[in-house]
Amino acid sequence: MDLFVIIALLVIISAVFSYINARFTKLPGTIGIVLMATISSVIILMINQLNPASAKYLTSLAKNINFSKALLNIMLGFLLFSSSFNLDSRKLKKAMRPVFILSTFGVILSTAIFGLLLFYLAPFFHIHMPLIYCLLFGALVSPTDPVAVSAIVKNSKLPAHLETIISGESLFNDGVGLILFVIILEITRVGEENIELSKVVVLIIKEVLGGIAAGAILGYLAQRLMKSVTDFQTIVLISLALVMGLSVLATVLHFSIPLAVVTAGLFAGSNSINIDNKERSHEALEKFWQLVDEMLNTILFVMIGLQLINLPFVNSYWVTGSISIIMILIARWLSIMLPLTFLRRSLNVNYSNINVMTWAGLRGGISIALALSLPDTPYRHLILSGSYFIVIFSVIVQGLTLNSMINRASKTIG
């Protein structure tokens, strides 16, 4: 199946699911699309068991998509840039302290807590996995997904300051989570005794500082270029070139793509792009990136649902998925509660805030993409199926019930 056919089928399926959801089911867009794609995948699997020829095109489509590369190397840059470009930088500055804490220490804490819980409790369910692989599993599901979070949170009743914290955290913690994932994956490859601390430090500095520096420099230059012209087509092309150029540069130089494009998006979106006609030009560019974001979101969540076709073992691993959901919720709650307890007075954070922030911390395509990128080991299928359960549960169940939780906590929420 060639590339054009794959893209065409994805767009057609996305359009059909979007229409059915908008016309009939009327669920929040992301939730409705994931639900329909997941149900469709289950039906396809059942048909494929009875009559493989009937479902061969959709089965072939799912198996021909390199989901990991498509998301991490192509779609992620556009989605993160769009989210950061449209984020209110003034609100983000006010919430920078909790955002920084949650996107760094929070991710590390969540990874450690999830890994330890899985290592010590999973044997009671006849699941045995070495500690290093439990931590690897924790690293790929601990970062909240900015795509899933922005899709759900923007339609929620979250107070403005909590929405800014959750959205800001999800933008930055991907970079931290990816670096943590790479480090732990390298340890599984070479062994704990052979890992060199100096190489780990260099990797962290290069990924973090390199990504932020590249994003800041190119984001500032692009913003200056966009300010110097009035032709909207040229402005759009500059913004597209910025995202694509940064993605290529970060891949070649081994910088963090998430940190690079998020930094560039914040720089490019922090000020109006055109002095003479700044209101109209900047608003039009925001709408353009919102459209890109919504279209890619739809296609991405269709791809997530269709990935179930690639998991024929999922029925055998439902126990792993179920306990993984419980453990990631516990790890998420503790990773927010422990660091923010020290800042409760200055940030006006209470336990109702922490409960809502826990439930609003959704996982999405990045977790599945990282799980799919794992080498073929005896634990790959366990991690992959567990990740899939966590993502589907967070998008559908947490997404559908988030507003109910906010309403219940409304009397005490800050």
C-alpha positions as CSV (number, residue, x, y, z in Angstrom):
1,M,0.0,0.0,0.0
2,D,1.7,3.2,-1.1
3,L,1.9,6.5,0.9
4,F,-0.9,8.3,-1.0
5,V,-3.4,5.5,-0.5
6,I,-2.6,5.4,3.3
7,I,-3.0,9.2,3.7
8,A,-6.2,9.1,1.6
9,L,-7.8,6.3,3.6
10,L,-6.9,8.0,6.9
11,V,-8.4,11.3,5.8
12,I,-11.6,9.5,4.5
13,I,-12.0,7.5,7.7
14,S,-11.4,10.6,9.8
15,A,-14.0,12.6,7.8
16,V,-16.6,9.7,8.2
17,F,-16.0,9.4,12.0
18,S,-16.1,13.2,12.4
19,Y,-19.4,13.4,10.5
20,I,-21.0,10.6,12.5
21,N,-19.9,12.1,15.8
22,A,-21.0,15.6,14.9
23,R,-24.3,14.5,13.4
24,F,-25.4,11.6,15.7
25,T,-23.3,10.7,18.8
26,K,-22.4,14.3,19.6
27,L,-19.6,13.4,22.0
28,P,-16.7,15.7,22.5
29,G,-14.7,15.5,19.2
30,T,-11.6,13.6,20.5
31,I,-13.5,11.2,22.7
32,G,-16.1,10.4,20.0
33,I,-13.4,9.7,17.4
34,V,-11.3,7.5,19.6
35,L,-14.4,5.6,20.7
36,M,-15.6,5.0,17.2
37,A,-12.1,4.0,15.9
38,T,-11.6,1.6,18.8
39,I,-15.0,0.0,18.3
40,S,-14.3,-0.2,14.5
41,S,-11.0,-1.9,15.2
42,V,-12.7,-4.5,17.5
43,I,-15.2,-5.2,14.7
44,I,-12.5,-5.5,12.1
45,L,-10.6,-8.0,14.3
46,M,-13.8,-10.1,14.7
47,I,-14.5,-9.9,10.9
48,N,-10.8,-10.7,10.2
49,Q,-11.1,-13.9,12.3
50,L,-14.2,-15.0,10.4
51,N,-13.4,-13.8,6.9
52,P,-10.0,-12.1,6.4
53,A,-10.7,-10.9,2.9
54,S,-13.6,-8.7,4.1
55,A,-11.4,-6.6,6.3
56,K,-8.1,-6.8,4.4
57,Y,-7.9,-3.1,3.4
58,L,-8.4,-1.6,6.9
59,T,-6.2,-4.4,8.4
60,S,-3.6,-3.6,5.8
61,L,-3.9,0.1,6.5
62,A,-3.3,-0.3,10.2
63,K,-0.3,-2.6,9.6
64,N,1.2,-0.3,7.0
65,I,1.2,2.7,9.2
66,N,4.5,3.2,11.1
67,F,2.7,4.9,13.9
68,S,5.8,5.6,16.0
69,K,7.7,7.4,13.2
70,A,4.6,9.1,11.9
71,L,3.9,10.7,15.3
72,L,7.3,11.3,16.8
73,N,9.1,12.4,13.6
74,I,6.3,14.2,11.6
75,M,3.1,15.0,13.5
76,L,4.4,15.8,16.9
77,G,6.2,19.0,15.8
78,F,3.1,20.5,14.2
79,L,0.8,19.6,17.2
80,L,3.2,20.9,19.9
81,F,3.9,24.1,17.9
82,S,0.2,24.7,17.5
83,S,-0.6,24.2,21.2
84,S,2.3,26.4,22.3
85,F,1.6,29.1,19.7
86,N,-2.0,29.5,20.9
87,L,-1.1,29.3,24.6
88,D,-1.4,32.6,26.5
89,S,2.3,33.3,27.4
90,R,1.3,35.8,30.1
91,K,-0.7,33.3,32.0
92,L,2.0,30.7,31.5
93,K,4.6,33.0,33.1
94,K,2.4,33.4,36.2
95,A,2.1,29.6,36.5
96,M,5.7,28.8,35.6
97,R,6.7,27.5,39.0
98,P,4.1,24.7,39.3
99,V,4.5,24.0,35.5
100,F,8.3,23.5,35.9
101,I,7.9,21.4,39.0
102,L,5.3,19.1,37.5
103,S,7.0,18.8,34.1
104,T,10.4,17.8,35.7
105,F,10.3,16.4,39.3
106,G,6.7,15.3,38.7
107,V,7.6,13.1,35.7
108,I,10.6,11.6,37.5
109,L,8.5,10.9,40.6
110,S,5.7,9.4,38.6
111,T,8.1,7.1,36.7
112,A,9.7,5.9,39.9
113,I,6.4,5.4,41.8
114,F,4.7,3.6,38.9
115,G,7.8,1.4,38.3
116,L,8.1,0.4,41.9
117,L,4.3,-0.3,42.3
118,L,4.4,-2.5,39.2
119,F,7.5,-4.4,40.2
120,Y,6.3,-5.2,43.7
121,L,2.5,-5.7,43.1
122,A,2.4,-7.2,39.6
123,P,3.7,-10.6,40.8
124,F,0.5,-11.0,42.8
125,F,-1.3,-11.1,39.4
126,H,1.3,-13.5,38.0
127,I,3.0,-10.8,36.0
128,H,6.8,-10.7,36.3
129,M,8.9,-7.9,34.9
130,P,12.4,-6.8,35.9
131,L,12.5,-3.4,37.7
132,I,14.3,-1.7,34.9
133,Y,11.5,-2.6,32.5
134,C,8.9,-1.5,35.0
135,L,10.7,1.9,35.1
136,L,10.9,2.0,31.3
137,F,7.1,1.4,31.3
138,G,6.7,4.2,33.8
139,A,8.8,6.6,31.7
140,L,6.7,6.3,28.6
141,V,3.3,6.7,30.4
142,S,4.2,9.3,33.0
143,P,4.3,12.4,30.8
144,T,0.8,13.7,30.1
145,D,0.1,14.0,26.4
146,P,-0.3,17.7,25.2
147,V,-2.5,16.6,22.2
148,A,-5.0,14.7,24.3
149,V,-4.9,17.3,27.1
150,S,-5.5,20.3,24.9
151,A,-8.3,18.4,23.0
152,I,-10.2,17.6,26.3
153,V,-9.2,20.6,28.5
154,K,-10.3,23.3,26.1
155,N,-13.9,22.0,26.3
156,S,-13.9,21.5,30.1
157,K,-15.0,23.7,32.9
158,L,-11.5,24.0,34.5
159,P,-10.7,27.2,36.2
160,A,-8.3,29.3,34.1
161,H,-5.2,29.0,36.3
162,L,-5.6,25.2,36.5
163,E,-6.1,24.9,32.8
164,T,-2.9,26.9,32.2
165,I,-0.9,24.7,34.7
166,I,-2.2,21.4,33.1
167,S,-1.7,22.6,29.5
168,G,1.8,24.1,30.2
169,E,2.9,21.0,32.1
170,S,1.8,18.7,29.2
171,L,3.8,20.8,26.7
172,F,7.1,20.6,28.7
173,N,6.9,17.2,30.3
174,D,7.1,15.4,27.0
175,G,10.7,16.5,26.5
176,V,11.6,15.3,30.0
177,G,9.7,12.1,29.6
178,L,11.4,11.3,26.2
179,I,14.9,11.9,27.7
180,L,14.1,9.7,30.7
181,F,12.7,7.0,28.3
182,V,15.9,7.1,26.1
183,I,18.2,6.9,29.2
184,I,16.3,3.9,30.7
185,L,16.1,2.2,27.3
186,E,19.9,2.5,26.9
187,I,20.3,1.0,30.4
188,T,18.2,-2.0,29.3
189,R,20.4,-2.4,26.2
190,V,23.9,-2.1,27.8
191,G,23.2,-3.1,31.4
192,E,23.2,-1.1,34.6
193,E,26.8,-1.9,35.3
194,N,28.0,-0.6,31.9
195,I,26.1,2.7,31.8
196,E,28.4,5.8,32.0
197,L,27.1,8.7,34.1
198,S,29.1,11.3,32.1
199,K,27.3,10.2,28.9
200,V,23.9,10.4,30.6
201,V,24.7,14.0,31.8
202,V,25.9,15.0,28.3
203,L,22.8,13.5,26.7
204,I,20.5,15.5,29.1
205,I,22.4,18.7,28.6
206,K,22.5,18.3,24.8
207,E,18.8,17.3,24.5
208,V,17.4,19.9,26.9
209,L,19.7,22.9,26.3
210,G,20.1,22.2,22.6
211,G,16.4,21.9,22.1
212,I,15.5,25.1,24.0
213,A,18.3,27.1,22.4
214,A,17.4,26.0,18.9
215,G,13.8,26.7,19.5
216,A,14.5,30.1,21.0
217,I,16.9,31.3,18.3
218,L,14.9,30.1,15.3
219,G,11.6,31.0,16.9
220,Y,12.8,34.6,17.5
221,L,14.2,34.8,13.9
222,A,11.0,33.5,12.4
223,Q,8.9,36.0,14.5
224,R,11.1,38.9,13.2
225,L,10.7,37.7,9.6
226,M,6.9,37.4,10.0
227,K,6.8,40.9,11.5
228,S,8.7,42.3,8.5
229,V,6.1,41.3,5.8
230,T,2.4,41.8,5.4
231,D,1.7,39.0,2.9
232,F,-0.3,36.3,4.8
233,Q,0.8,33.4,2.6
234,T,4.5,34.2,3.3
235,I,3.8,34.5,7.0
236,V,2.2,31.0,7.0
237,L,5.0,29.5,5.0
238,I,7.6,30.9,7.4
239,S,5.7,29.3,10.4
240,L,5.5,26.0,8.5
241,A,9.2,26.2,7.6
242,L,10.0,26.9,11.3
243,V,8.3,23.7,12.5
244,M,9.7,21.5,9.7
245,G,13.2,23.0,9.9
246,L,13.3,22.6,13.7
247,S,12.1,19.0,13.5
248,V,14.9,18.1,10.9
249,L,17.6,20.1,12.8
250,A,16.6,18.4,16.2
251,T,16.7,15.0,14.6
252,V,20.1,15.5,13.0
253,L,21.7,17.1,16.0
254,H,19.9,14.9,18.6
255,F,18.1,17.7,20.3
256,S,14.7,17.3,21.9
257,I,12.0,18.0,19.3
258,P,9.3,18.6,21.8
259,L,11.3,21.2,23.7
260,A,12.5,22.9,20.5
261,V,9.1,23.3,18.9
262,V,7.4,24.3,22.1
263,T,10.0,27.0,22.8
264,A,9.7,28.2,19.2
265,G,5.9,28.3,19.4
266,L,6.0,30.4,22.6
267,F,8.5,32.8,21.0
268,A,6.5,33.1,17.8
269,G,3.2,33.4,19.5
270,S,4.1,35.8,22.3
271,N,3.8,39.0,20.3
272,S,1.7,40.1,17.4
273,I,3.3,39.3,14.1
274,N,2.5,42.4,12.1
275,I,2.9,46.0,13.3
276,D,0.6,47.6,10.7
277,N,-2.2,45.1,10.9
278,K,-1.3,43.1,14.0
279,E,-4.8,42.2,15.2
280,R,-6.0,40.7,12.0
281,S,-2.8,39.0,10.9
282,H,-2.1,37.4,14.3
283,E,-5.7,36.2,14.7
284,A,-5.6,34.7,11.1
285,L,-2.4,32.8,11.9
286,E,-3.8,31.5,15.2
287,K,-6.9,30.3,13.3
288,F,-4.7,28.6,10.7
289,W,-2.7,26.7,13.4
290,Q,-6.0,25.8,15.2
291,L,-7.2,24.3,11.9
292,V,-4.0,22.3,11.5
293,D,-4.2,21.2,15.1
294,E,-7.8,20.0,14.9
295,M,-7.2,18.1,11.6
296,L,-4.1,16.4,12.8
297,N,-5.8,15.6,16.1
298,T,-8.6,13.9,14.3
299,I,-6.3,11.8,12.1
300,L,-4.0,11.0,15.1
301,F,-6.9,9.7,17.3
302,V,-8.2,7.6,14.4
303,M,-4.7,6.1,14.1
304,I,-4.7,5.4,17.9
305,G,-8.0,3.5,17.6
306,L,-6.8,1.6,14.6
307,Q,-3.6,0.5,16.4
308,L,-5.8,-2.1,18.2
309,I,-5.6,-4.1,15.0
310,N,-1.9,-4.5,15.6
311,L,-2.5,-5.8,19.1
312,P,-4.0,-9.3,18.6
313,F,-2.6,-10.3,22.0
314,V,-4.6,-7.6,23.9
315,N,-7.2,-10.1,25.2
316,S,-4.5,-12.1,26.9
317,Y,-3.1,-9.0,28.6
318,W,-6.2,-7.3,30.0
319,V,-5.0,-7.9,33.6
320,T,-1.8,-5.9,32.8
321,G,-3.8,-3.1,31.3
322,S,-6.2,-3.0,34.2
323,I,-3.6,-2.8,37.0
324,S,-1.6,-0.4,34.9
325,I,-4.5,2.1,34.8
326,I,-4.8,2.0,38.6
327,M,-1.1,2.3,39.2
328,I,-0.6,5.3,36.8
329,L,-3.5,7.1,38.6
330,I,-1.8,6.5,41.9
331,A,1.6,7.6,40.6
332,R,0.1,10.7,39.0
333,W,-1.7,11.7,42.2
334,L,1.4,11.2,44.4
335,S,3.7,12.9,41.8
336,I,1.5,16.0,42.0
337,M,0.7,15.9,45.7
338,L,4.2,15.4,47.0
339,P,6.0,18.4,45.3
340,L,3.0,20.8,45.5
341,T,2.4,20.1,49.2
342,F,5.4,22.4,49.8
343,L,3.8,25.1,47.7
344,R,0.2,24.8,48.9
345,R,0.1,28.2,50.5
346,S,1.8,30.2,47.8
347,L,-0.1,28.5,45.0
348,N,-3.5,28.1,46.7
349,V,-3.4,24.4,45.9
350,N,-5.7,22.0,47.8
351,Y,-6.6,18.4,47.5
352,S,-9.5,19.1,45.2
353,N,-7.1,20.8,42.9
354,I,-4.8,17.8,43.0
355,N,-7.7,15.3,42.3
356,V,-8.8,17.3,39.3
357,M,-5.2,17.7,38.0
358,T,-4.7,14.0,38.4
359,W,-7.9,13.2,36.4
360,A,-7.1,15.8,33.7
361,G,-3.6,14.3,33.2
362,L,-4.4,12.4,30.0
363,R,-2.2,10.1,28.1
364,G,-2.3,9.8,24.3
365,G,-0.5,8.9,21.1
366,I,3.0,9.6,22.4
367,S,2.8,6.8,25.0
368,I,1.7,4.3,22.3
369,A,4.4,5.6,19.8
370,L,7.1,5.1,22.4
371,A,5.8,1.6,23.3
372,L,5.8,0.6,19.6
373,S,9.4,1.8,19.2
374,L,10.6,-0.7,21.9
375,P,12.9,-3.4,20.7
376,D,11.6,-7.0,20.5
377,T,11.9,-8.3,24.1
378,P,9.8,-10.6,26.2
379,Y,8.3,-7.6,27.9
380,R,7.4,-5.5,24.8
381,H,3.9,-6.9,24.5
382,L,3.1,-6.4,28.2
383,I,4.2,-2.7,28.0
384,L,2.5,-2.1,24.7
385,S,-0.9,-3.5,25.8
386,G,-0.7,-1.8,29.1
387,S,0.0,1.5,27.4
388,Y,-2.9,1.0,25.1
389,F,-5.3,0.4,28.0
390,I,-4.0,3.5,29.8
391,V,-4.5,5.7,26.7
392,I,-8.0,4.5,25.9
393,F,-9.1,4.7,29.5
394,S,-7.7,8.3,29.9
395,V,-9.1,9.7,26.7
396,I,-12.6,8.1,26.9
397,V,-13.3,7.5,30.6
398,Q,-11.3,10.4,32.1
399,G,-12.3,12.7,29.3
400,L,-16.0,12.0,29.6
401,T,-16.0,12.3,33.4
402,L,-13.6,15.3,33.9
403,N,-16.4,17.9,34.0
404,S,-18.4,15.8,36.5
405,M,-15.3,15.7,38.8
406,I,-14.8,19.5,38.4
407,N,-18.5,20.1,39.3
408,R,-18.2,17.9,42.4
409,A,-15.0,19.8,43.5
410,S,-16.3,23.2,42.5
411,K,-16.9,24.3,46.1
412,T,-13.3,23.8,47.2
413,I,-11.4,24.1,43.9
414,G,-9.1,27.0,43.8
